[in-house]
Amino acid sequence: MPEIVPEKDKQIPSSIKELLESSYVKGQFDPETHPGFVQIEQKYASRPGMWMLRDAYESFQKMWSAAQEDGHEIRIVSATRNFNAQKRIWEQKWTGNTILSDGTKANEIEDSVLRAKKILLYSSMPGTSRHHWGTDIDINHLNNEWFEKGKGKALYAWMTNNAAHYGFCQPYQSKDAGRTGYEEEKWHWSYEPISRYLTSYCEYAITNEAINGFLGSETAADINVVSNYILGVDKGCYSAQ
C-alpha cells in the first residue's frame, strides 16, 4: 500500500489513524452506529437527526457560544451524509428529478461528462464528499447571496475572522487563486485538525476507479474527480498543499 500521508504528517494521533481507511472516507458506514459520532443537539440545528464526529462537534459548540456572545446565530443545516445519502442526492439530480440551482435539469445534457460536471458545481459524487467524514457542516443558508448582505454578511465576516480559532476553515473559497473543483460555498465549513488528514489519505490511497456504485460513476476517471474535486480545496483547509 502506498504511503498515505506526507512526511510532515507522520505523527498522526491514534484516534485519527482509525479513520484512515477507504470505507470511512467514502462514507460507507452508518454515523448513527459509529462510536466516534454524536447526534447534534436541536438548539444548534435546523432539524433533528444530524450527526458529527465528536471532536468536531465539541469545537463547533465552543464556536457557536462565542458567536452567540457576539450577536450571531450559527445554525447547522447539513452535517454528516454517508454514501447512501449522497447517492440519493446525486441520482435525483442525475435523472432530472431534482432541479439544479440554475433551474435546469441535468438529464437534459446528453454528454455524461458534461452532465456530471454540471452537477459537480455544487454537489459531490458519492464517495467523494467531505460530508462523509463528520468534520464538515453547512450553516444557515445554502446560498452565497445570503452571506453577502445583512445578518448573513455579518456572520460570514465573523466566521472569516474567528472560525480558525476553533479549528474550522472554509474549504471552497473563491476560485480566483486557481483552485479547482466546486464553486465557492460560503456556507460550508470544515474541522481542519481532522479533515486535513482525511484529505491527505484521499490523495495517496483513493483512485478515480474506486469511485463507483452510482449513476454516472463512469465519468469519475475522465473528470479526475480525486485531484480536481476531493483535493480542490482552499490551502487553509489542506495543510499538505
Salt bridges, closest charged atoms under 4 A:
GLU7 OE1 - LYS10 NZ 3.14
ASP9 OD1 - LYS8 NZ 3.74
ASP9 OD1 - ARG196 NH1 2.74
GLU73 OE2 - ARG75 NH2 2.65
ASP102 OD2 - LYS118 NZ 2.96
ASP136 OD2 - ARG130 NE 2.94
ASP136 OD2 - HIS188 NE2 2.69
ASP138 OD2 - ARG81 NH1 3.94
ASP138 OD1 - HIS131 NE2 3.21
ASP138 OD1 - HIS188 ND1 3.76
GLU148 OE2 - LYS186 NZ 3.54
GLU183 OE2 - LYS175 NZ 3.09
GLU185 OE1 - HIS188 ND1 3.23
GLU192 OE2 - ARG196 NE 3.68
